[in-house]
Amino acid sequence: MKKEMLRKAFGIAMAGVMAISMVGCGGGGSSSAASETKSSAAPEASAPAEPSSAPSEAASAVESAVSAASEAGTEKSDITIGVSWCAIESQMWAEYQNTIKAECESLGVKYTESVAENDVQKQNQQIEDFISQGVDAIIIAPADGEAVVSAIQECNTANIPVIMANRAAGEGCEVYATISSDNKAMVKREIEYIVSITPEGTKYRCLELVGSLTDVNAIARQEGFEETIAEYPDMFELVSTVPTEWKGDQALAGVQNTFSADDTVNFIFSPSDALLPSIISGLQQLDKYAKVGEEGHVTLVTFVGAADAVSAIREGYVDVVSVQDATNQAKLCVQAAVDAAGGKEAQDYTDAGFEVSTQNVETDYADFTGY
């Protein structure tokens, strides 16, 4: 009821604006906005643009519209957020979950969650359950961005805003905001780092592990890796590409099979720290788990920023990890959900991330222990 009052109040006030002056507006809507903001910035409502030729009455009417919408808006204590998790199977997702819960409690926002265990049908049903419960906004960490589209369409029909956590939705639905990492740019920076510290004449023969081929994050990381090594053909050669579906046993098999076929491989790109234990196990079985600078070291580049990866960097076995700021992403998800329930204009937020390497782990990131 309060959301409907908000829409009516804002609509009536904006009608007054149009009656005073015919002014065209651009941007936003209920879907992802065109602009992107780094995750270090707190989300803010975008103010309606005022053309320099617009009369002062139009500006006053816009202010009245915002005031009316605010007065009719939903109080935080009346907001219930549903959170649909694909699974809590990694340190990053555990950090995400803990932070969202803590942020909701801090803001006085009601919170309910479900975990789909990577079952797309189960996740869609859980989202439908949230709709039936009448939640004010839904945060979705999808098991499959394409498979969740139909459930999001039902949210659209029910006028319940959707915030995507870390992974984007497929086409055909409207989302209020997507809180994610710039996966491609982050991987590019990792490879550029390796290039910057590599002696001239070094040749990397690479095993590339890929996450799920239906995961937009996995594809972006793959593209970032392949596009960047292609810029340095004298330094990198892609020997093998192994899809893993984010499963450790497939990563282990990929390491074992690749080295069995070609013992000269000396570089592994992992799209997630969740695969790192399997990679390390495979290298240990092959007697190829050596520290950076030691003879036989296999260069290891990974992604996410889990505690295990940061620890392995401190120990000298992993070269670099690109870190998603899971804590800040989770806070932004809650803020976006609160904004959506309050009728504010949406925008996307992109986590720029940062890299932790053997060169900076004890200086720039001495206090960072990972997620």
C-alpha positions as CSV (number, residue, x, y, z in Angstrom):
1,M,0.0,0.0,0.0
2,K,2.8,2.4,0.9
3,K,4.6,1.7,-2.4
4,E,1.4,2.5,-4.3
5,M,0.9,5.7,-2.3
6,L,4.5,6.6,-3.2
7,R,3.9,6.1,-6.9
8,K,0.7,8.1,-6.9
9,A,2.2,11.0,-4.9
10,F,5.2,11.2,-7.2
11,G,3.0,10.9,-10.3
12,I,0.7,13.7,-9.2
13,A,3.5,16.0,-8.4
14,M,5.3,15.3,-11.7
15,A,2.2,15.9,-13.6
16,G,2.3,19.4,-12.1
17,V,5.8,19.8,-13.5
18,M,4.7,18.8,-17.0
19,A,1.8,21.3,-16.8
20,I,4.2,24.1,-16.0
21,S,6.9,23.3,-18.6
22,M,7.3,20.6,-21.3
23,V,10.8,19.4,-20.4
24,G,12.3,16.2,-21.8
25,C,14.0,13.8,-19.3
26,G,16.7,11.2,-20.0
27,G,18.2,8.3,-18.2
28,G,17.1,5.6,-15.8
29,G,13.9,3.8,-15.0
30,S,13.4,0.6,-13.2
31,S,16.1,-1.2,-15.1
32,S,19.9,-0.8,-14.9
33,A,21.0,2.9,-15.3
34,A,23.5,3.9,-17.9
35,S,26.1,5.3,-15.5
36,E,28.4,3.2,-13.3
37,T,29.7,4.1,-9.9
38,K,32.7,2.4,-8.2
39,S,31.8,0.4,-5.1
40,S,33.8,2.8,-2.9
41,A,31.1,5.4,-3.4
42,A,27.8,5.2,-1.5
43,P,24.7,5.1,-3.7
44,E,22.8,8.3,-4.0
45,A,19.5,9.2,-5.6
46,S,19.9,11.0,-8.9
47,A,18.3,14.4,-8.9
48,P,16.1,15.3,-11.9
49,A,18.0,17.4,-14.4
50,E,17.0,21.0,-14.7
51,P,17.6,22.7,-18.1
52,S,19.0,26.2,-17.8
53,S,16.0,27.6,-19.7
54,A,13.4,26.0,-17.4
55,P,11.3,28.5,-15.4
56,S,11.8,28.6,-11.6
57,E,8.2,27.3,-11.2
58,A,9.3,24.0,-12.8
59,A,12.2,23.6,-10.3
60,S,9.8,24.3,-7.4
61,A,7.4,21.7,-8.7
62,V,10.3,19.1,-8.9
63,E,11.2,19.8,-5.3
64,S,7.5,19.4,-4.3
65,A,7.5,16.1,-6.2
66,V,10.5,14.8,-4.3
67,S,9.1,16.0,-1.0
68,A,5.7,14.3,-1.7
69,A,7.4,11.1,-2.6
70,S,9.5,11.2,0.5
71,E,6.5,11.8,2.8
72,A,4.6,8.9,1.2
73,G,7.7,6.6,1.2
74,T,8.3,3.4,3.2
75,E,10.1,3.7,6.5
76,K,13.1,1.4,6.9
77,S,11.4,-0.5,9.8
78,D,8.6,-1.4,7.4
79,I,10.8,-2.8,4.7
80,T,11.3,-6.5,4.2
81,I,14.1,-7.7,1.9
82,G,14.2,-11.2,0.5
83,V,17.6,-12.6,-0.3
84,S,17.9,-15.5,-2.7
85,W,21.4,-17.2,-2.5
86,C,22.6,-19.5,-5.2
87,A,24.7,-21.3,-2.6
88,I,27.0,-20.4,0.3
89,E,29.9,-22.5,-0.8
90,S,32.8,-20.1,-0.7
91,Q,34.3,-17.7,1.8
92,M,33.3,-14.8,-0.5
93,W,29.6,-15.8,-0.4
94,A,29.8,-16.3,3.4
95,E,31.1,-12.8,3.7
96,Y,28.4,-11.5,1.5
97,Q,25.7,-13.3,3.6
98,N,27.1,-12.2,6.9
99,T,27.4,-8.6,5.8
100,I,23.9,-8.3,4.3
101,K,22.4,-9.7,7.5
102,A,24.5,-7.3,9.6
103,E,23.6,-4.3,7.4
104,C,19.9,-5.1,7.5
105,E,20.0,-5.3,11.3
106,S,22.0,-2.1,11.5
107,L,19.4,-0.2,9.4
108,G,16.4,-1.8,11.1
109,V,15.3,-3.6,7.9
110,K,13.6,-6.9,8.1
111,Y,15.4,-9.7,6.3
112,T,14.5,-13.2,5.0
113,E,16.7,-15.5,3.0
114,S,16.8,-18.8,1.1
115,V,19.6,-20.9,-0.3
116,A,19.1,-22.8,-3.5
117,E,22.2,-25.0,-3.4
118,N,22.8,-24.1,-7.1
119,D,19.5,-25.7,-8.1
120,V,18.0,-23.2,-10.6
121,Q,14.4,-24.5,-10.3
122,K,14.6,-24.4,-6.5
123,Q,15.9,-20.8,-6.7
124,N,13.0,-19.7,-9.0
125,Q,10.5,-21.3,-6.6
126,Q,12.1,-19.6,-3.6
127,I,11.9,-16.2,-5.4
128,E,8.2,-16.9,-6.1
129,D,7.7,-17.6,-2.4
130,F,9.2,-14.2,-1.7
131,I,6.7,-12.6,-4.1
132,S,3.8,-14.4,-2.3
133,Q,5.1,-13.1,1.1
134,G,4.9,-9.5,-0.3
135,V,8.5,-8.5,0.3
136,D,9.5,-5.0,-0.7
137,A,12.6,-5.9,-2.6
138,I,14.6,-9.0,-3.6
139,I,18.3,-9.4,-3.7
140,I,19.3,-12.3,-6.0
141,A,22.7,-14.0,-6.2
142,P,21.7,-16.3,-9.2
143,A,23.0,-19.8,-9.8
144,D,22.4,-19.0,-13.5
145,G,21.7,-15.5,-14.7
146,E,19.6,-16.8,-17.7
147,A,17.6,-19.4,-15.8
148,V,16.5,-16.8,-13.2
149,V,14.9,-14.5,-15.9
150,S,11.5,-16.0,-15.6
151,A,11.4,-15.5,-11.9
152,I,12.5,-11.9,-12.2
153,Q,9.7,-11.4,-14.8
154,E,7.2,-12.4,-12.1
155,C,8.8,-9.9,-9.8
156,N,8.4,-7.3,-12.5
157,T,4.7,-8.2,-12.8
158,A,4.3,-7.9,-9.0
159,N,6.2,-4.5,-8.9
160,I,8.8,-5.9,-6.6
161,P,12.3,-4.4,-7.4
162,V,15.2,-6.8,-7.9
163,I,18.8,-6.2,-7.1
164,M,21.4,-8.6,-8.6
165,A,24.2,-9.5,-6.3
166,N,27.6,-10.1,-8.0
167,R,26.1,-11.7,-11.2
168,A,23.9,-10.0,-13.8
169,A,20.6,-11.4,-15.0
170,G,20.0,-12.5,-18.6
171,E,18.0,-10.4,-21.1
172,G,14.2,-10.2,-21.0
173,C,13.6,-8.8,-17.5
174,E,14.0,-5.6,-15.6
175,V,16.3,-5.2,-12.6
176,Y,16.6,-2.2,-10.3
177,A,20.4,-2.5,-10.0
178,T,23.3,-4.9,-10.5
179,I,26.0,-4.8,-7.9
180,S,29.0,-6.5,-9.5
181,S,32.8,-6.5,-10.2
182,D,34.4,-5.3,-13.4
183,N,35.6,-8.8,-14.0
184,K,37.3,-8.3,-17.3
185,A,39.2,-5.2,-16.2
186,M,40.4,-6.9,-13.0
187,V,41.8,-9.9,-14.8
188,K,43.5,-7.7,-17.3
189,R,45.3,-5.9,-14.5
190,E,46.4,-9.2,-13.1
191,I,48.0,-10.2,-16.3
192,E,49.6,-6.8,-16.8
193,Y,51.1,-7.2,-13.4
194,I,52.6,-10.5,-14.4
195,V,54.0,-8.9,-17.5
196,S,55.5,-6.0,-15.5
197,I,57.5,-8.4,-13.2
198,T,58.5,-11.0,-15.8
199,P,62.1,-11.0,-17.1
200,E,62.5,-10.5,-20.9
201,G,62.6,-13.7,-22.8
202,T,60.3,-15.6,-20.4
203,K,57.7,-17.9,-22.1
204,Y,54.5,-18.8,-20.2
205,R,52.7,-22.0,-21.4
206,C,49.2,-21.5,-19.9
207,L,46.5,-23.7,-18.5
208,E,43.3,-21.7,-18.4
209,L,40.5,-22.9,-16.1
210,V,37.0,-21.5,-16.8
211,G,34.1,-21.4,-14.5
212,S,30.6,-22.1,-15.7
213,L,30.0,-21.4,-19.4
214,T,26.6,-19.9,-18.5
215,D,28.0,-17.5,-15.9
216,V,28.6,-14.0,-17.2
217,N,31.3,-13.5,-14.6
218,A,33.1,-16.6,-15.7
219,I,32.9,-15.5,-19.4
220,A,34.1,-12.0,-18.5
221,R,37.1,-13.4,-16.7
222,Q,37.9,-15.7,-19.6
223,E,37.7,-12.9,-22.0
224,G,39.9,-10.7,-19.8
225,F,42.5,-13.4,-19.7
226,E,42.5,-14.4,-23.3
227,E,42.4,-10.8,-24.7
228,T,45.3,-9.7,-22.5
229,I,47.7,-12.7,-23.2
230,A,46.9,-12.2,-26.9
231,E,48.6,-8.8,-26.6
232,Y,51.8,-10.5,-25.7
233,P,52.2,-13.4,-28.1
234,D,55.9,-13.7,-27.5
235,M,55.3,-14.2,-23.7
236,F,52.1,-16.3,-23.5
237,E,50.9,-19.4,-25.2
238,L,47.5,-20.9,-24.3
239,V,48.1,-24.7,-24.1
240,S,44.8,-25.8,-22.6
241,T,41.4,-24.4,-21.7
242,V,39.3,-26.5,-19.2
243,P,35.7,-25.7,-18.2
244,T,35.1,-26.6,-14.6
245,E,31.5,-25.5,-13.8
246,W,33.1,-24.1,-10.6
247,K,33.7,-27.7,-9.4
248,G,36.9,-28.6,-7.7
249,D,37.1,-32.2,-9.0
250,Q,36.9,-30.9,-12.6
251,A,39.7,-28.4,-11.8
252,L,41.8,-31.2,-10.3
253,A,41.3,-33.4,-13.4
254,G,42.1,-30.4,-15.6
255,V,45.4,-29.9,-13.9
256,Q,46.3,-33.6,-13.9
257,N,45.3,-34.2,-17.6
258,T,47.0,-31.0,-18.8
259,F,50.4,-31.7,-17.2
260,S,50.2,-35.4,-18.2
261,A,49.9,-34.3,-21.8
262,D,52.4,-31.4,-21.6
263,D,54.9,-31.2,-18.7
264,T,56.2,-27.8,-19.8
265,V,53.1,-25.9,-18.6
266,N,54.2,-23.3,-16.2
267,F,51.2,-20.9,-15.7
268,I,47.7,-21.5,-14.4
269,F,44.8,-19.0,-14.5
270,S,42.0,-19.8,-12.0
271,P,38.8,-17.9,-12.3
272,S,38.0,-18.4,-8.6
273,D,39.8,-19.1,-5.3
274,A,37.2,-21.8,-4.7
275,L,39.2,-24.0,-7.2
276,L,42.5,-23.2,-5.6
277,P,42.6,-26.1,-3.1
278,S,42.1,-28.5,-6.0
279,I,44.8,-26.8,-8.1
280,I,47.2,-26.9,-5.3
281,S,46.4,-30.6,-4.6
282,G,47.1,-31.4,-8.3
283,L,50.4,-29.6,-8.3
284,Q,51.5,-31.3,-5.1
285,Q,50.7,-34.7,-6.5
286,L,52.8,-33.8,-9.6
287,D,55.6,-32.4,-7.4
288,K,55.2,-29.0,-9.0
289,Y,54.1,-26.9,-6.0
290,A,57.1,-24.6,-5.6
291,K,57.4,-21.0,-4.3
292,V,57.7,-17.9,-6.4
293,G,61.3,-17.6,-7.4
294,E,62.1,-21.3,-6.8
295,E,63.0,-23.6,-9.6
296,G,59.9,-25.3,-11.1
297,H,57.4,-22.7,-9.8
298,V,54.1,-22.7,-11.7
299,T,52.8,-19.1,-11.8
300,L,49.4,-19.0,-10.2
301,V,46.9,-16.2,-10.9
302,T,43.5,-16.4,-9.2
303,F,40.4,-14.3,-8.6
304,V,38.0,-13.4,-5.7
305,G,40.3,-12.7,-2.7
306,A,39.4,-15.5,-0.3
307,A,41.5,-16.0,2.8
308,D,43.1,-19.1,1.5
309,A,44.4,-17.3,-1.6
310,V,45.8,-14.4,0.4
311,S,47.4,-16.8,2.8
312,A,49.0,-18.7,-0.1
313,I,50.3,-15.4,-1.4
314,R,51.9,-14.6,2.0
315,E,53.5,-18.1,1.9
316,G,54.9,-17.4,-1.5
317,Y,53.0,-20.0,-3.6
318,V,50.4,-17.9,-5.4
319,D,51.5,-14.9,-7.4
320,V,48.5,-12.6,-7.5
321,V,44.8,-12.5,-6.7
322,S,42.3,-9.9,-8.0
323,V,40.0,-9.1,-5.1
324,Q,36.2,-8.5,-5.2
325,D,35.2,-6.3,-2.3
326,A,32.5,-8.7,-1.0
327,T,31.9,-6.6,2.1
328,N,31.2,-3.4,0.2
329,Q,29.2,-5.1,-2.5
330,A,26.9,-6.6,0.1
331,K,26.4,-3.2,1.8
332,L,25.5,-1.7,-1.6
333,C,23.0,-4.5,-2.3
334,V,21.2,-3.6,0.9
335,Q,21.3,0.1,0.2
336,A,20.0,-0.4,-3.3
337,A,17.1,-2.5,-1.9
338,V,16.3,0.2,0.6
339,D,16.4,2.8,-2.1
340,A,14.2,0.7,-4.3
341,A,11.6,0.3,-1.6
342,G,11.7,4.1,-1.0
343,G,11.1,4.9,-4.7
344,K,14.5,6.3,-5.5
345,E,16.0,6.2,-8.9
346,A,18.4,3.3,-9.6
347,Q,21.9,3.0,-10.9
348,D,24.4,0.3,-11.2
349,Y,27.5,0.1,-9.0
350,T,30.7,-1.6,-10.1
351,D,33.3,-2.9,-7.8
352,A,36.7,-1.8,-9.2
353,G,38.5,-4.3,-7.1
354,F,42.2,-4.5,-6.3
355,E,45.1,-6.8,-6.7
356,V,47.1,-8.5,-3.9
357,S,50.4,-10.0,-4.9
358,T,53.6,-11.3,-3.4
359,Q,55.1,-7.8,-3.9
360,N,52.4,-5.8,-2.0
361,V,50.8,-8.3,0.4
362,E,53.1,-7.2,3.4
363,T,53.0,-3.5,2.6
364,D,49.8,-2.1,0.9
365,Y,47.6,-5.0,2.1
366,A,49.3,-6.0,5.4
367,D,46.0,-5.8,7.2
368,F,44.0,-7.7,4.5
369,T,43.5,-11.3,5.3
370,G,40.9,-12.1,2.6
371,Y,37.3,-13.2,2.9
